[in-house]
């Protein structure tokens, strides 16, 4: 199911903890918060606010802290 990025709440280089909100997406008129699955550092954000994406798209890449 395709979706649209409503908002990003982090930026590259930012340290995040497990459960922290990374972005909000909308699909089928339902908004969902995407949360970090682990502690780490935001390496790259692959989509911009307002941009559409497919269901299997990579949205954010995290790297382990200290790497």
N, C-alpha and C positions, 0 to 999 in steps of 0.2 A: 504494500500500500504506500503510495508516494506521500510525502509530507512537505511541510514548509518550516524553516527555522524562524521562530517568532523573536527570540532574543538569545544572546550569548551572555553568560555571566562571568566568564573567565577570559584570560588572555594568555598567549604563549609565554612560557617562562614562569607562570604563576604556580605556586605550590598549592595542591589540593589534598583534602583528606577524604577517606571513604565516605560516601553518602552526600558529599557536597554537590550542590546544583551546578551543572556545567552549562546547560542551555535549556530553553523551552522550545518544544516543537508543536506543530498542529497537524493533525491528520483526521480527516472526516469530521471536521469542526470540533474535535476534542483536543484540548491542550494537555501536553504531558511534559513533566520536568525530567530531563535526562541527568542522572546523578553519577558521580564517579564511583566505579566499582572497587577502587583501591586508593591508598595514599600514593601520591606521585607528583610529577610536574607536568604541566600542559606543554607538550612538545609542539603540537600543531593543531589548528582548527581548520578543518577541510571545507567548511561551508560558511557562508555569510548570512547575516540576518536578511530575511526576505527571499532567500534562495530555496528552490525546490530540491528534493532529493528522493531517491528510490529507497525502498524498504531495506535493502542490504548495503546501503552506502556507509562508508566510514565517516563519522562526523568529527570525532576528536581523537587525537593520539596522545597517550600519556606515556611518560618514561618514569622509571623508578627514581626515587630521590637518591642523590648521591652518585648518580651515574653521569 
